[in-house]
Amino acid sequence: MKRKVTKAIFPVAGLGTRFLPATKSVPKEIMTLVDRPLIQYAIDEAREAGIKEFIFVTSRGKSALEDYFDHAPELENSLKAKNKTRLLDILETTNMDSGAIAYIRQHKPMGLGHAVWCARRLIANEPFAVILPDDVIAADKPCLAQMVEAYEETGGSMVAAMRVPEEKTSSYGILDVESETAGGLVKVRGMVEKPTADKAPSNIAVIGRYILTPDVLGNLNAAELGAGGEIQLTDAIATEIANNRPVHGFQFEGQRFDCGSKAGFLQATVSFALAREDLHDDFYRFLSDVIPVAQAAE
Ligand code: G1P
């Protein structure tokens, strides 16, 4: 019997140097997409997929993240006294049940595989999800919920996947495809971390959502340094295939934004703002005014 996926790891130890100086004192996961920090989108997606335990792999300088998920008694009391129920409801989405959230420190930045491995004792012998909060996915049904449904059929390990332009393969884990079904499910026969276009086995890239078996943690126990001199999650998943255990790529429905880059963050901001009923009209008018001016200046 396949076990339900109830635990998720959120690797949030990165320094966020691409967003300096903002990230000098603010963790990048707290940076705001419209009015919610990136990490809130990741948590909401996890909850909607049935995740009950949230494991953050953090590093020095990330205490703002812990505060974010804590209660804020002064703020709550002041809102209660003023009867601001709507704001209290918004605040409630940041609350976590006692014991549902754990923080583990990754002492050295040794790669995504190492970050996931740091959480091994909290996962024990269960399948688990990994969510990279930099990858924000707008979808009617959240990406991880789509994957959990597909995983109920496939078992094994599964990675979110999407086609990328060939010149971008060196930014992603890339799948070597054995076969592909009409529904977008890919049977994987190999995986390579960040290959150049001439070495890439396809242009189907891994996006930051994973459902993994505990065997992957076992593979990480023995992992060697991979691309970029780091311990790569991609390599530990590829070892599953070498051990004859199934790995699938799941081409989700939805639009993915790379909020680890400035351009991606800006695109997400525009897109999420346009999708918001309370902001749409004013923002749309603003864009309609500025775009012709920008075009004229070209
Ligand atoms: C990580 C993974 C890579 C994956 C990517 C998705 O890379 O190592 O396999 O394709 O996330 O965003 P990073 O972007 O952290 O360098």
Residues whose N, C-alpha, C, O or C-beta is under 5 A from the ligand:
A	BS01	G1P	L112 D135 S171 Y172 G173 V206 I207 G208 T234
